[in-house]
Every structure is written in C-alpha cells, then in structure tokens.
Amino acid sequence: MSIGANLRSEGGQTAATARTQALEKDLQAAKRGDWEARHRIESMLNPILTERAKKRASSNAEVNALIEAGKKGIATAIKKYKTSTGADRFQIFAVSFIEDKMDKPSSGGFFSRIFGG
C-alpha cells in the first residue's frame, strides 16, 4: 500500500500538482527578477547540481566551484525557458544548461588570470 501516492491538499490537488504550480509561479517571478524565487528554484534543483558536480570533480573545492557554475546555468535556463511549455518540464530543460556551464572552464577572476589558477 502506497501511503503518499494520492494525498490531496485542502484544495483537492495532489502534492505533485501543488509543487508544479509553485514552480510555475517561481519561474514567472524569477523571470521578473525575484531573487527569492530564483533561490527556491536553485534549492529545488540542488540534488541535480550536487550529483553532476560530484561526477566531474576530484576535490570538495572543485565540487563547490561546479555547483556555483551550475547555478549560473540555472539562471540562464530561467531566462530562456518559455513558461507556456509548463513548469513540469523545466527540470529536464535546465539540466543541459547546468551541464554546459559546468563543462566550460570559467574565465576566473582577476587573480586566476594573473596566476593561472
């Protein structure tokens, strides 16, 4: 017996539907520049970020740097995603942008350009 499969909230919708609607609102708000909505989206995608980063990195410092690069990929995905497509497909859409940012070497900052870090 699956306990959580058909749980419905007070409005009569499933938990998955409620999450999708919340993501849709966050996507629209993030497109308008709402940082809190962007942070909620990043938090939702954090398991994907850490999984992809750990596969690519050999140290914790690299993992952290790749996670930050992946967050830039999420920001790009938010800008390019058409909300008319539906929020349920955003996660799949964002993965390619996350991986793209993680795979491209960052230009680094001032000191890394000077010292080749």
Stockholm file with secondary structure:
# STOCKHOLM 1.0

chainA/1-117         MSIGANLRSEGGQTAATARTQALEKDLQAAKRGDWEARHRIESMLNPILTERAKKRASSNAEVNALIEAGKKGIATAIKKYKTSTGADRFQIFAVSFIEDKMDKPSSGGFFSRIFGG
#=GR chainA/1-117 SS CCSSTTCBCTTSCBHHHHHHHHHHHHHHHHHTTCHHHHHHHHHHTHHHHHHHHHHHCSSHHHHHHHHHHHHHHHHHHHHHCCGGGCGGGHHHHHHHHHHHHHHSCCCCCHHHHHHTC
#=GC SS_cons         CCSSTTCBCTTSCBHHHHHHHHHHHHHHHHHTTCHHHHHHHHHHTHHHHHHHHHHHCSSHHHHHHHHHHHHHHHHHHHHHCCGGGCGGGHHHHHHHHHHHHHHSCCCCCHHHHHHTC
//
